[in-house]
Amino acid sequence: MSNQPKHPETLALHAGWRRDSATNSVAVPIYQTTSYQFDSAEHAAKLFGLQQLGNIYTRIMNPTNDVLEQRLAAIEGGTAALAVGSGQAASAFSVQNLAKVGDNFVCSTDLYGGTWNLFANTLKDQGIEARFVDPNDPEGFARATDDRTRAYYAETLPNPKLIAFPIAEVAAIGRSFGVPLIMDNTAAPLLVRPFDHGAAVVMYSTTKYIGGHGTSIGGIVIDGGNFDWEANPSRQPAMNTPDPSYHGAVWSQAAKPLGPIAYILKMRVTLLRDLGAAMAPMNAFLFIQGIETLPLRMREHSRNALAVANYLAGRKDVSRVIHPAHHKGIGAERTAKYLPHGHGGLMGFELAGGADAGRRFIDALKLFYHVANIGDARSLAIHPASTTHSQLTESEQAATGATPGYVRLSIGLEHIDDILADLSQALDAAKG
C-alpha cells in the first residue's frame, strides 16, 4: 500500500498481504502443502544456500504462515518473525537460539507456571541454566550476569502478579553487557510494544489473545532487528562463530544480504528445521482471522476487566484484588509507564475464605468457563496453585504470586452486566 500505514488497527487488516497473485483472492489462502516446486537446480541451490529467500518445505516455512509472520512483525515494529507450534516452543526457541550447554540466561521470577517449569527443569536438563531474579529490583539482572549469560527473559504483564515488567530499565542493563532482552508479550498485545522500550526479541503464545477464539495452539517469535550481535562477539558466540549445522555459517554475517534478521534466520533454518515445532497452516489462517479484530477486542477486554476489578474491590468477601489499575507503589508506577492505553483482560483476586472458598467459587460459576487458557473471547476462570502452577514447589508458587487462595480471571467480551451477575452469584455461593 502506497501510504505505508502505521496504526495497529490498519496493520491488523493489511500488513503482509493484499491479494493472491494467482487468483486475486483477498482472503489469505490456506496453503495446505508439504513441498514447493523449485524453478531449477540453481533456484533450489540458492534457497538452500540462503542466497535467496523462498519456500522449501512447510516444516520451516509456508505462505500462509508467512502472512501471519509479516503481520505480527509489522504490528510490533520488528523486522521478521517465525511462527511455531505453541507458545512453549516459542519460549524454548527464543532462549535455545542463543544459549548452549554451559550457558545461562537471567529471567524474571514473575512467569507463567509452564514457562518456569520449562526453564527450571527441561532447559536445565539440556545444560542451560535459568537464573531467576525479582523484577522489583532491575539491578538484580546485572548482578546475576556473568561471562556465560546470553539473554534476559521476562513477561510484559505476568500472571498472576500482573505488575508490568520494567522493560526499558532491564533492556538498558542488558545492552550494556551485550545481552538482549526477550519479552513474552502474550498478555499485552497492542497495549505494549516492547521494542519501543529497548527489547530485542518479542514472543507470543498466539493461542491466547492473538487468536482470541480458543481453537488453535501456536506461538511466534519476532526479531526486533535492533540488536547489534557483532558488537561483542564473545558474548554471543551462537551468532558469531561458525555453525556446523549449516555449512559453518556465521549468522551475524550470513544474514546481512537479507536484512537485520540474523536472530530469526538462525532460528528458522536450525532450530525449526531440526526440532520441527512447525505451526500448521490452518492454525496460521485462524490466527490471521483473530488479528483482524485484535484492536477491538483488546479495548473491550480492558474495559470489562477494569469494571470487574472495581466491582470486586467493593466486596467484603474479597480480601485482595490484583489488577494493574489497583496496584500501589512501584506497581502503580509501572502501570502508568507501560500501560497507558489499557490494562488487558487479566485479573485476579483472593477470597477472605482462602483456598476452600476459592474452590467453591470456581465450582459455582455458570457463565465463566473453568479452563487453563487465557485470552479467549469468553470469560475464563481457574485456580492456578492447583492447576497451571501446580508443578512448582510452594516457594516457587509464592515467588510467582500463585498463592493458595488466588483465583485468576480472564475477562471476555460478554456484556458486563452478565459477567458481574455470574461473579456475584458465585461469590455468594463461596461463602458456604
N, C-alpha and C positions, 0 to 999 in steps of 0.2 A: 504494500500500500504506500502511495506516494507521500502521505502526510506523517508517516512514521509515528503511530500512536504510542503514548507513554502510559496512559492511565490504565489501571488494572481491569476496570470494567470493560474496556475495549480490547485489551490484550487477551483477556479470558475468552473472547469470542473469535479473535482474528489471528493471534500470533502463531506463526509456523505453518499457516495453511490458508489458501484462498480457494482453490478448486483442484480437482483431479485433472491432470493434463491429458489423460486418455479419454475420459468420459464427460468432463466438465462438472462432475458431481461436486456439490457444495459440501455435503456431509463427508467427513473423513471415512474412507473405506476401511473395512477390517481386512487386512492383508493376511489371510489365514494360510500361510505358506511356510515351508521349511527352508526353501532354497531359492536362488536367483540365477538366471541365465547370464553368464558372462559374455560380453561382446566379442571377446577374442582372448587368445592366450596372453597377449600383452596387457589387456584390461585386467584380467584376473591377477596377473603378477603385480600390477600396480596397486590393486586393492590389498592384497596380502602383504605387500611391502610398505604400506602406509604412505605411498606416494600420492594416493588419491582416495578420497572418502567415498564409500558406496556400500551397497548391500552385498553381503557374502553368505550369511547363514542366520536364521532367526534366533539362534541361541545368543548371538552377540549384537544383532540389530534387526529392525523391522520397520517398514514405512509408517505403520500406524503408531508404533512406539515412538518413532522419530518426531511426529507431530506433538505428542504429549511432552516429550523432552524439550522441544523447542519452545513450547508454550509456557511451561513452568520456568525454564531458564529466562525467558523474556519477562515474565511477571516478577521474578526475583531480582532481575538485573544481573544475571550471570552470563557466562559465555557458552556453556554447554551442559548437558545433563545426561544421566544414564538411568533408565528405568529398570528396576529389578523386581524379583518375585514377591518381596514382602518388605515391610519396614525393618524387620530384624536383619534381613540380608543387607539392606542399605546401611544400617548401623555397623554391622560387621565389616562390610567392604570399605566403608569410609575410613576405618582405622587400619585394616589389613593392607590397604593400598600404600601405606607409609611405613608401618611397623612390621618388623620381622622378629625372629627368635632372639631373645635377649634385650629387645627394645621395650619401652614403656610409653604410656600416654597418661595425661592427667585429666581426670574428669570430675564433674560435679557430683556431689552426693545426691542431689535432687534429681532422681531419674525414675522413669517407668521401671517397674519391678523386673520385667523381662529383659530390659537393657542391662540393668545391674547384674542379673544372673549371667547374661552373655559375656559381659566384661570381666566379672569377678571369677568366673569358673571356666567357661568354654575357651575364651581367649587366653586365659592363664594356662590351660592345658596345651595350648598351641605355642606357649613360650612368650606371650606378650602380656606385660604387667599393666593393670589398671591401677592408678593411684588416685584414690578418692579424696577430694577436698571440699570443705564447706564453702559454697559460693558467697556467703555473707562476708567473707574475707578474700577479695580477689587476689591479694598478695600470696595467699596460700598456693596458688598455681605456680608462682615464681619459686617459692620455697621447695615445692615438690619436683621441680625441673632439674634434670641432670643432663649429662652428655648423650644419654641414650633416649631422651624424651623426643618423640616425633610429632605429637599432636596434643591439642587440648580438645575436650568434648563436653558439650552441655546441651540442655534443653532450654529453649527460649522461655516457655511457660510450663514448667514441670508440674505434673500432678503426682502426689496430692497437694504439695505446698502452694502452688500457683503464685509464687513470687518470681517476678521476671528476673532473668539472669542478667548480670552486668556485662553485656556483650562488649561494649566499647572498651571498658576497663581491662578485661581479660584479653581481648584481641590485641590491645596495645602491648600488654606484657608479653604475649606470645611472639609478636613481631620483633620485639627487642632481642629475643633469643633465636629467631628464625623458626618459630613453631607456629603452625597455622591453627586457627580456632575452627572447629567443626560444630555447627549448630543444628540440632534437631528442632525444626520449626513446626512440627506436626500440629501442635495445639493453637498456633497463631498465624495461619496463612493470611496474607494481605494485611493483617494487623501490625506485623513487624517484618521488615526486610533486613535480615541480619547483615547482608553485605554492606548496607548503608552505614553500619556501625563497626565495620572492620573485620567481620568474619571472612574466612577464606573459602569455606565449604558449607553448604546448606543441604540437609537431607530431610525427607518426609517419609512417614508411613502414609502413603496415599490412600490406604484403607479407610482413613478417618475423614477429615473434613474435605479433602481434595475430591474424593468420590461423593461422600455425603449420603449415599443410598444404601450402604451396608450390604452390597452384593459382591464386592471384589476385594481380593487381597493384593497389595502391591506396595512398592517403595520406589523412591527416586533419590539420586544424589546429584547435586548441582554444583558445578565448578564456578567460582566467582571470577576466575581469570585475573585476580587482583593480587596474587601472592608470588613473590619472586623466589622460585625454587632454586635458582642458581646463586643467590646471594651468600648462602652458607652451605656449600656442598656437603661438608662433613655432617651437618645437622640433618640433611635429607638424602641419605645415600640411596634410598629406593628410587629417587628421581634423578640422581646424578652419577650413578655407576652403571656399567653395562648389565643389562638384564638378560641372563642366559635363556630365559623362557621365550624371548623374542629376538633371536639372532644378535644378542648383545646390544640391543637398542638402549640408548641413554635418553630417557623420556623427556628431560628438560630440553634436549636438543632435537629429538625426533619430531616433537610436536610443532616446532617453530614454523615450518611452512604452512601449517594448518590453522595457526592462531594460538592464543593463550589458553590451550585446553590440555596441557600436559597431564594434569592430575586425572581428568576424566578419561582421556585417551588410554592411559595406562590401565585404569580400572576396567575399561571395556575389553581391551584385547588381551588382558592377562587374567584377572580375577573372574570376570563374567565368562570368558572363553573357557577357563579351566574348571570353575566350580558350577557353572551352568544355572545360576539362580535367575533365569530369564523371566520377564513378565510376559504373560500370554497376550497376544494382540487383542483378543476380545476384551480383556481387562483394561488394556490401554484405551480402547474405544470408550468403555464405560467411564473411565476417569476423565476423558475429554468431555463427555457429556456433563459430568459433575462440575468441572471447572467453569463451564459456561454460566452456571448460576452461583458460583462461589462468592462473588462480591455481595450479592443479595443475601445469601444465606448467612454469611459471617455477620452482617449487620443485624439480622434478626436473631441469630443465636446470642449475640452480645446483649441485645436489648432484653430478651426474655430471661437470660441468666442473671442480669443485674436486678430485674424485678423479683426473681426468686430469692436472690441473696438478701434483698431488702426485706422481703416478707419473712424469711426465716430469722433474720436478726431481731424481729419483733416477737418471736415465740419464746415463752418462758421455758419450754421443754427443750430448747436448743441452747447448748452451752457455748458453742463457738461456731462462727461462720467463716469459711475460708473462700475468699473471692478477691481478685485483685483490687476492687474498689473498697474493700473492707479492711485492708491491711493498715497497719500503723508503722511509723518509723521508717526503716530502710525499705520495707516492702512497699509502702506508700510512695516513697521517692522513686523507686524503680517503676512502679505503675505509671507515674506521671511522665517519666522519661521515655519509656519504651512502649507504652500502650495508650497513647493519647487518642487513638482512633477507635477504641473499643477494647473490651476485656476478654472476648471469646465466650464460648459456651460452657466452659467447665466451672464447676464449683464444688465445694464440699462442706460438710458440717458434722458436728459431733452432738449427739443427744445426751442430755443430762443423765439418762438411764444407762449409759455405757453400751458395751457390746451387745448385751441381751436386747436392749431397746432397739439397737441398730438392726438386728436380725428381724425383730417383729415389724419394724418399719418396712424393710425390704419385702417381706412376705405379704404385707398389706397393700402394696402398690397395685393399681389396676391399669392405669394408663401407661406408666413408665414400664419399659422392658428391663428385666434383670439379665443383663448381658455383659460380656467383658469388653466390648468395643466402646469407643467414644466417637463423637463427630457425626453420628447419623442425623438425618432429618427428624427422626423420632427421639423422644426423651428416653434416657437410659439411666440406670442406677446400679451400683454394685458396692460391696463391702470389700475394699482392697486387701485388708490384712488376712482375710481367709480365702482370697482368690488371686488377683493379679500380683500381689506381693507376698503370697504365702510361702514361696520357696526361700525367702530371705529369713535370716535369723531375727530375733526380737530387736537386737541392737541395730541391725541393718534396716529393719522396718522403721524404727524410731528415727534413724538418720534421714530416711526418705520422706517421713511425715505420715506414714501409714499406721497411725495409732489404732489400738483395738476398737475404739468406738467410732472411727471415721467412716462416713458414707460419702461416696463420690457420685455426683450427678453430672450428666451430660445433657444440657437442656436443649430441647429440639425446637421445631418450628410450629408446634401446635399453638392454638390460641392460649394466651397467658392465663385466662380465667380457668380453662380446663386443666392446665398444668398445676395451678395453685390449688384447685379443688382436690386433685388427686393427692398432692402432698399433704394437704390439711387432713384428709381422712386417714391417711397412712400414719401421720404423726399422732393423731388421736388414738389410733389402734396400738401404737407403740408404747403407750403409757401403761398398757397391761391391765 
